[in-house]
Amino acid sequence: MGFLMIPLAYIIGRWIDGAGSSGPLITGAVTGVISILIFCGMKEIEPRLQLQEQFVNRRY
């Protein structure tokens, strides 16, 4: 995760230095709304009954 976050933070920092803070803030807000809409549209998948039985019938 750090391999992605550190370079991304550097790139965004350079963007803010060059363009000001309004561009990155607007982009972050728009992508946040898009991600919320995508996740709200997803349905939870019910596990298969066979997998549930395997975990229930397991003896520890």
PETAZI-V540998 format. One record per pair of residues at least 12 apart in sequence whose C-alpha atoms are under 10 Angstrom apart, sorted by the first residue. I is the first residue (numbers start at 1). J is the second residue. Records with the same first field share a line. If there is no record, write none. Layout:
# PETAZI-V540998
I = J ; J
This chain:
# PETAZI-V540998
12 = 24
